[in-house]
Amino acid sequence: MSQKINILSTKTLSKDLINILPTSNFNTLSIDFIQINTIPFDKTEILNSSNHWIISSKNTLSVLFDTYSLEDLTHINFYCVGDKTSKIIKSNNLKLITSALSSAELAQDIVDNHNQTNFTFIGGEMRRKELVRILKNRAIQLNEYNVYSTTLFPCEIELKHNGILFFSPSAVQSYVLKNTITTEQLFCIGNTTANEAKQYSTNINIAQNQTIESVIELVKTHYK
């Protein structure tokens, strides 16, 4: 490879993650295009609302772990979206009932196998509506709580990049506020993010697994 490939990540990456892309072949810039902020919520009300919790993101789990002790959560049955989220739940010896790669898949699993249960759905203010819509259409009882907000934090990027990494629809929205997508290859963490990116490009690449590592490995494979 005679010329280095310029890669932009719309999420700050650790040194270990950046090092997956060898510096001999890649220049990697990582910047946070969104900010996550905890919003006030009644911790007692959520804890008493139901012992079946739907968690749709790792951000939600981070807020809950900052709010409750592991002992508080031992009686909770977790239903979650995302491989990493489920691994965190299991690694803390909490009870994971089921997980899926997308909100729509999790909703269908609940409809098929847990439709007599009263659920508490905990997430962010900007979450997508598929899961709630599917469950409510099947008359499954659902308590909804928002525990964090997502703020777009756009940044104008002067250097033209060959590839851009997106880890959420919000990051796509933030990026295009100050930048134009033209010929760049877009590497997306999942279908929901890819669907947002498809509004601006046909150069869409979707990671096999919904993890940051999988997105970076996809970049590495693409430019072999």
C-alpha angles and dihedrals in degrees: 000000000000098000127041120247114237113221127185121198115199088208126059109257128207119243090254091055093047090050090062084078106061113236089224089070107021141051106202125194120184124191131164109245093180134041125213118212129181114237125206116273137163104259093190093051092052093045091052097040097083139325092232109083127186112207117190101182147024088242089063091051091050091055092048093050089051090051106039134040119238087249089059089055101046093097094049122106108213127212111182149178119228138035096249093048091053092047091053091051092050094043089058090052093246123145114266112189099179143336137197139188095244140025091246092053092048091049091053091049090053092048091050100042113014106032096131093060129104107229138198114210114202122186149112130304094250098049119134119259104227097100096048092045094050094047095045091048087059092047093245110160111246134179112198127206132176114210103169142026129221117221121195111234105187121192128189111236115204099185116080111236128205093214137020125201118216124188101177141016088248091060090054090050091049095048095053093051090077104012139055123226113218123146099349121126109240118214113198132191095221148344095280092056091042092053089056091047092050088071088070107029147015092212094094125155120182123202118239091230128032096245133108089238091055092053092051092047088052089057091050092050094045093056098042 
